[in-house]
Amino acid sequence: MDKETDTTNWFSAVNSPEYFRTIGYELIDLLARELQIANSPLSEQKAIEWKEPEQMLSHWSDDFSSEQVSDPVTLFKEILSHSINMNRRGNVGHQISAPHPLSVITSMLMAHLNNGMGVYEVGMTGNAMEKIIIEKLVNLFNLPLSATGFVTSGGSLGNLTALLTAKALYLNKSPNTPLDKLAILVSDEAHYSIERAFAIMGIPVQNLIKVPVNSTFQMRTELLEGYYADACNEGKTVFCIVGCSCSTSTGAFDDLTSIALFAKRHDIWFHVDAAHGGPVIFSDRYKYLLEGIEDADSIIMDFHKMMSVPSLSTAVIFAQGWHSSLTFSQNAKYLWQDQQREEWYNSGKRTFECTKPMTVIHVYTLLRVYGQEIFQRQIELQYDLAKSYAKHISQIGHLELLCQPQSNIVCFRYVEINADLNEVNKQIQLAVIKEGTFYIVGTTSNGDYYLRISLMNTRTTLDDLKMLTKIIIRRGRELVKR
């Protein structure tokens, strides 16, 4: 047998449908058992099996240098046992979804197709689905008929794209404005991706003007005129203002109506970072939190936070569709015949990404199978649960809320007279993680450290959270006694 034939036969074996079917069935069975564990009582599962970073590196270094694996499922089991599982009901840490089982299946379909969506012929279905989903959101947000957008990989990239567009539009109108004079107004609670975007855009970070928040962590819109006047007096040109819906740290929703009026008064771009809170638009009970968003010039909204789909998948929407073509206007003749023509079906003309994954398939499928009720129910379940847990915390001695939750995020801390509360709460968080039943995180407000939970998993119940309370109280008392 010649070398070429041998290689062809080798690839035929490793790419065979029978091999794929066997391994695929075994993996599906493995994941189904994981879902059974996730649905079991809290006492029968762990959110995390904590390992120190060096321990984990050592484990996988040993694995990588060991004998070649003959059965991939053995490797899959090892990966599962050493990874945090977002479906476990005690996983209440970061703002990452517990993916719906159907979204796990669509991930497999997406990987099999491997359609990049930068050019139409490589992403025919994906580009069409994307247009349909964006039009659905435009209608829900009550944006003008001129609005359009696309899906990109994550809120950080979405915010960057929107701000680059705002900058490009302003400089088109005022091309002689120096970059180091451009400025943006944001809440003091704005996501760090806004600051990163500034650095990428070549604008001095000190021109990111942070407006203080009130006691409920919303931007103090009554201060905007003063901050704007100060910026102008310093020779800065404010070209954009960003509203948070909601903030990452505390889940606070800014007053978008007041911000929109301010933006209109001064003829500046109004961007809404609705990465986390945008999906409340599906809930009649909670969509009031987004009042004013209909006047935004641009909006981003993550599907991978409160919409049960895998990371990363984010809608970027522009009230005036043609604005979306300003950001990445350039020549790429090997991709598109007409470089300047606006073509919704060639999404690479408007996004940072060229070989963009077909992540829209996840939310499209969930809407086709379950309708928007699936998102409405999830929002209301998680937001209601946050309020119920906050009420529970307020009735427990030794626990103190940072603020009443406006979303599915609850911040609180253990309190004890004459204790170093910051250190105690940091140690409580670490102890909870090492115990493993729950995974929680922390945040800092005005120099004070608080425990923080994000309710992302529809399996998590109030009784589960009451168990978390007991663990925190127990750990707090142990630490204070020391």
Secondary structure by P-SEA (a helix, b strand, c coil): ccaaaaaaaaaaaaacaaaaaaaaaaaaaaaaaaaaaaacccccccccccccaaaaaaaaaaaaaccccccaaaaaaaaaaaccccccccccccccccccaaaaaaaaaaaaaccccccccccaaaaaaaaaaaaaaaaaacccccccccccccaaaaaaaaaaaaaaaaaaacccccccccbbbbcccccaaaaaaaaaaccccccbbbbbbcccccccccaaaaaaaaaaaacccccbbbbbccccccccccaaaaaaaaaaaabbbbbbcccccccccccccccccccccccccbbbbbccccccccccbbbbbbcccccccccccccccccccccccccccccccccccccccccaaaaaaaaaaccaaaaaaaaaaaaaaaaaaaaaaaacccccccccccccbbbbbbbbcccaaaaaaaaaaaaaaaaccbbbbbcccccbbbbbbbcccccccaaaaaaaaaaaaaaaaaaaac
